[in-house]
Amino acid sequence: MKIFDIFRQKPAKSTDNKHRFDFHEDDFCRVEMRPKENLDELTEDLVQVDGIHKNHSSEFGYSKIHVIQEGKVKTVDRQIKVEDLERIVQQTRFKKFDRITTGFGSQVYDSQHSIGYGVKGCALLFEVNRNYVDHIWFDYYPTADKTENLDEIFEYIFEISKKWNLILVDWNQEVIVDSQNRQTLINYLKGEFEN
């Protein structure tokens, strides 16, 4: 999904979906997987983001922004097929969402290119561009108490990291996690990660 696509979408019709995931537009890809080749660029992005938090924030918001770039190697360049990611996530206990919605303010839209599994606070999501995965991201907060899903989400992240040479970037905590390293990933998921 590109930044202005949200304005092209039609408002969601109210339906009674039992397993629905809704995310605010600001939460999109706040914890995501990226190709490892982009490590230097991601590190520089985190330096810029940290500088803005420290030097350009107030109670009213931010006086400066930094646009995070996709990097020299995009996730879609990996040509990860949707069915390959779904095959991996289906080995977990995470249930597929019937419907995914997003929006801003009181506006809610169906996120037509999103697929997700899990529960609010511990969800695995990916965006689809034609037949390939464009973004892999999570609704996950390591400091929250979600130990019941820890093993499931660990196996998923660890497997896709190794298979497609990905690393995890948490823009909320401003950390990059070597998700191909078992202990590092476990520490992150438990909220014990030290940068």
Beta strands, then each sheet from edge to edge (+ up, - down):
strand 1: 20-24
strand 2: 31-35
strand 3: 57-58
strand 4: 61-62
strand 5: 99-104
strand 6: 107-110
strand 7: 114-119
strand 8: 122-129
strand 9: 132-140
strand 10: 166-170
strand 11: 175-177
sheet 1: 1+ 5+ 6-
sheet 2: 7+ 8- 9+ 2- 10+ 11-
sheet 3: 3+ 4-
end
